[in-house]
Structure formats: structure tokens, C-alpha cells
Amino acid sequence: MNNYDYLVKFLALGDSGVGKSSFLYRYTDGVFTPKFVSTVGIDFRTKYLTYRTQERSQRVLLQLWDTAGQERFRSITTGFYRGAMGFLLLFDVTNEQSFLEVRNWLDLLRTHSYCDKPDVILCGNKADLADKRQVSEERAKEVAAQYELVYMETSAENGQNISLAIETLLEIVMKRMEIGVDEAMALGDDSYLFMLPV
């Protein structure tokens, strides 16, 4: 018997070096490792948490998939997009090019994810490095608004908004799942069964 009610999978995307691995380690282990080690292919971390609504509490096993940002691994990592329920799209606020690549990542998402409009949180990472900033918060918010994304400034080094970003995405995904189950049940469609607790 499982010790969770829901298994939820999130995928972290973005260029190499934007801090995806550090972001996920900060969330799951509460630590920051300043040493940069590029992810090869794909890796994942897990964390148990409780998702609470007014009606009930549900135990969630959260799988956080960490993808390689290099172009040479994209054919491998895009295969994991369909199984993800939500996405954390990171760019480095001190690296203009990583911000310019956000649109390309969103195009990949729309092509390979479970639907045309997947649930995405856009994270401007390394926000603690204010003196090296190349991308303003205003510019990032404009892109987020254009694509109807939630935007947050994050820092794996000091933990700024790391938990908030993941918990906000979880809230969005869980509400979407509840709506989908409710709508499918109301229509007599049994496709909602894949969304029920495991």
C-alpha cells in the first residue's frame, strides 16, 4: 500500500547553468551547493508533502525531474515532458541569453507536453546576484504576462521563493485535476479515473 494519495511529477527546464539542480536540491534537501555540475540526461528528487484544502488533506509524493539544459540532450529529455503534470521553467537573471531562450523552451513544451497550454511557473533564478543582473524583473513579468505564466524571482543560494514556486505550481495542478475529475464525472466520462488517488 502506498503512503501517499497522489503522485505528482514536475519537470524543471531551462538552459544549462541556470541553477535547476541547485533549485531542486534547495527544495528537497534545504541545502545549496555552489559547485556547478551539469546534469547529464535527466535526474530526479522526491519529497513528501501534505496538500490541504478546506474539505480534506491529501498526501502527495512529489517527483521533481531535473533535465539537462544542453541542446545535445533535448531529444532525450523531451520524452519526459508528456508524463509531467507541471513545469518549472528557469532562467538566470544574470544571463541575458538564458532569458531569450525562454520562448524556445515554451515552444518545446507546447510541442511535447500533455496539452497546448501546460501549467508553468517561470522562475528568474539567481535573484540574490543583484549586482550582476542582466534581466530586469519588469522584462520577465512582461514575457510571463504574454504567455499567461506566473512569474517569481528565486534564489537557490538563499532559498528565496523556492518553496513558494513549487507549492504554487502544486496548487495550480491540484485544482486543475479536481476540476477535470468533477467535469468528467458530471459528463459521465470515465477518463477521470486516471486522475483519482493512487
N, C-alpha and C positions, 0 to 999 in steps of 0.2 A: 504494500500500500504506500502511495506517495505521501510525503509530508508537506505537500503544497496543493493548493486548489487550482492554480493556473501556472502554466509555463509560458513566460513571455520572452521573446527574443528581440533584442535591439542590435542594430549594426552601427558601428562608428565608421564614418567615411571622411575623406579629406586627403589632401596631398601629404606626401612623406614629410615628416618633420614638424607637423602642426601640433603634435602632442596628444594624439589619440590614445596611445598606450598609457602615457602618464595620467591622462584624464580618467581612464577606466581604473587604473591602479589606485588613484586617489579615492575614487568612489568605493571600490570593493575592499581595499586594504587600509585606507586612510593614510597612505604614505606617498611621498613624492621622490622620485629617483631622477636626479638631474642628468644622469648619463643617457645619451641618446643611443638606442639600439633599434635599428629599423626592423619592423615586423616583416617576416618572410611568409607570404601567403596569407594565412589567417590564424588567429588565436582567439581564445575567449576566456572570460572571467564570469563567475557566478556570484549572486548574492540573494539571500532570502530576505523578504520584507513582507510587511502587512499592509494591504491596501484597504482603507476604511471608507465606507460610505455611511449615510445615515441609517441604512437598513441593516448592514452587516459588515463583518471584517472577513477578508479573504487572504489566504497565504499565497504569496507569489514567489516562484523561483524565477529570478531574472537572469537571463543569459545575455551577456554583453559581448558581442562579437567584434573583434578588433581586426580591421582589414589593412593590408599593405597598401600604401598610397602610391607606390611606383607604377608607372604605366605598364611595365612588363608583367605585373601580376593581375591586371584588370580582368583578363579573360578567366582567371581562376576565381577571383573574388565576386564577380557579378553573378555567378551561380548561387551565391548565398543570399542575394537580395530578396528572392521570392519567399524565402522562409522567415524573413524578418517582419515583425509587426510594427516597428517604428525605427526611425533613423536619427542619429546624432551626426550632423554634418559640421565638421570643424574646419576653421581656417585659422591662421596665425596672424594676429593683429599687427605683428612686426614684419610681416612678409606680404607685400602687395600681390605678388603672383599667386599665392595660395588663395587670396580673396578673389582674384579674377577667375580662378578655376572653379569657383562655387557653381557658376551656371553650367559648366560641363558636368559636374557631379550631379546636379539636379536633372540634367538630360539623361544621364546614365540611370538614375533612379527611376525616372518615368518609363524608361525602356524596359528595365529588368525587375522592377518591384511588383508587388501583388496588385497594384492598381495605378491609374494615371495620376492620382493625387495622394501619395503616401503621407503618413504623419511624420513630420520632420521638425527637429529643433535645430536652428542654425546657431552655432557657438563660435564667437570670436574669442579664441583661446590665447593664452599668454597675456591677459589683460593687466597683469602685475608689472609688465615691462613698459610702463607709460613713456619713458624717455626714448624708447626705440620704436614707438608706434608709427606705422605707415598707413593704417586704415582707420579712419575716424568711426566712431560709434554711429554717427549720423548716416554715413555712406552704407554701413552694414544694415542699419534699420531700413533704409530705402530699398535695398535688394530684398530684405526679408518681407517688406510690405508688398513689393511687386509680386513675389511668389506666395504670398499669404502664409508666411512662416513665423513662428515665434522666434525671436532673437534674444540671446543672452550673451553677456561678456563673462568669460570664465577664466579661471587660472588653476591649473593642476598644482602649481607650486604652493599657493596659499589656500586652495580649496574653494575660492570664490565661485559661487553658483553651480558647483559641480553636482551636488545632490539635488539642487533645485531644478536643473536642466533635466536630469533623468527622471525625477519624480513628476515633473510637468508632463514629460512625454508619456510616462506611465498613466497619468490621469487621462490624457487625451485618448490613448489606446484603449484603456478600460471602458471609457464612456462610449467609444465607437463600437466596441464589442457588445456592450449592453444594449445599445440602440439596434445593432444588427440582429441580436438574438430576439429582442422584443418585436422588431418588424417582421422577421422571418416567422416567428411563432404566430403572430397576428394574421399573416397571409397563409398559414398552413404549410409553409415551406420547411422541409426538414434539413435544409442546408445549414441551419443554425447549429446543428449538433456538433460541428467541428469547433464551435466557439465555447461550448459548455466546459465546465471544470473537468480536469482530467482525473 
